Amino acid sequence: MSVFLEARKRKETDRKETRPVITIDAIFALYANEGLQAYRGERVSQLEHALQCAFNAEQDGAPATLITAALLHDYGHYVHDMDASELIRGVHDRHDAIGATALSDAFVDAVTAPVRLHIEAKRYLCAIDAGYLARLSAGSTFSLRVQGGAHTPQEASAFAETPFSSEAVCVRRWDDMAKQPGLKTPDLEHFRPYLSASLKG
């Protein structure tokens, strides 16, 4: 093995070792503490949004992996080092990729791929559904501009061919519905069996 390859492998190993161990208990503790903050631009907290999204998925009869993806789709908001003011200034926080990468050590691709793609799913829906953009909340409309706007026809076509794109679209639709102040949902523990069933073997 060349010196270059050895250095790259060592760097990748070091980076993986510095990531915190992902457990369901750790996720729930993070959501319970950090999730009380307001969800950006909406009238619900981050935790309320996550629970509503997962509950929407459960109500639609989604499999465990998609219910898990719905609950964890904004995990990147909890673990990146950016604050809301940077989004207001037009900085894309990349919480989709950050969350999916962080979760990939613990969860199967059927969870992490929809998490990684849920922003692209919004851009896709804006391109193919004339009424979708009009139905977006003010917060989602603002973040859409930061995230690149609606897909071009070429981007939409490429997205549709991407593995797990249809699952990401489902998560996106549940996400859009998960912004109702005062809505009663099950608590985090209710969703533990879905997360447990979605862990890597």
Secondary structure in CASP SS format (residue, H / E / C, confidence):
PFRMAT SS
TARGET T0000
AUTHOR 0000-0000-0000
METHOD secondary structure of the structure
MODEL  1
M C 1.00
S C 1.00
V H 1.00
F H 1.00
L H 1.00
E H 1.00
A H 1.00
R H 1.00
K H 1.00
R H 1.00
K H 1.00
E H 1.00
T H 1.00
D H 1.00
R H 1.00
K H 1.00
E H 1.00
T H 1.00
R C 1.00
P C 1.00
V C 1.00
I C 1.00
T C 1.00
I H 1.00
D H 1.00
A H 1.00
I H 1.00
F H 1.00
A H 1.00
L H 1.00
Y H 1.00
A H 1.00
N H 1.00
E H 1.00
G C 1.00
L C 1.00
Q C 1.00
A E 1.00
Y C 1.00
R C 1.00
G C 1.00
E C 1.00
R C 1.00
V C 1.00
S E 1.00
Q H 1.00
L H 1.00
E H 1.00
H H 1.00
A H 1.00
L H 1.00
Q H 1.00
C H 1.00
A H 1.00
F H 1.00
N H 1.00
A H 1.00
E H 1.00
Q H 1.00
D C 1.00
G C 1.00
A C 1.00
P C 1.00
A H 1.00
T H 1.00
L H 1.00
I H 1.00
T H 1.00
A H 1.00
A H 1.00
L H 1.00
L H 1.00
H C 1.00
D C 1.00
Y H 1.00
G H 1.00
H H 1.00
Y H 1.00
V H 1.00
H C 1.00
D C 1.00
M C 1.00
D C 1.00
A H 1.00
S H 1.00
E H 1.00
L H 1.00
I H 1.00
R C 1.00
G C 1.00
V C 1.00
H C 1.00
D C 1.00
R C 1.00
H H 1.00
D H 1.00
A H 1.00
I H 1.00
G H 1.00
A H 1.00
T H 1.00
A H 1.00
L H 1.00
S C 1.00
D C 1.00
A C 1.00
F E 1.00
V C 1.00
D H 1.00
A H 1.00
V H 1.00
T H 1.00
A H 1.00
P H 1.00
V H 1.00
R H 1.00
L H 1.00
H H 1.00
I H 1.00
E H 1.00
A H 1.00
K H 1.00
R H 1.00
Y H 1.00
L H 1.00
C H 1.00
A H 1.00
I H 1.00
D C 1.00
A C 1.00
G C 1.00
Y H 1.00
L H 1.00
A H 1.00
R H 1.00
L C 1.00
S C 1.00
A H 1.00
G H 1.00
S H 1.00
T H 1.00
F H 1.00
S H 1.00
L H 1.00
R H 1.00
V H 1.00
Q C 1.00
G C 1.00
G C 1.00
A C 1.00
H C 1.00
T C 1.00
P H 1.00
Q H 1.00
E H 1.00
A H 1.00
S H 1.00
A H 1.00
F H 1.00
A H 1.00
E C 1.00
T C 1.00
P C 1.00
F C 1.00
S H 1.00
S H 1.00
E H 1.00
A H 1.00
V H 1.00
C H 1.00
V H 1.00
R H 1.00
R H 1.00
W H 1.00
D H 1.00
D H 1.00
M H 1.00
A C 1.00
K C 1.00
Q C 1.00
P C 1.00
G C 1.00
L C 1.00
K C 1.00
T C 1.00
P C 1.00
D C 1.00
L H 1.00
E H 1.00
H H 1.00
F H 1.00
R H 1.00
P H 1.00
Y H 1.00
L H 1.00
S H 1.00
A H 1.00
S C 1.00
L E 1.00
K C 1.00
G C 1.00
END
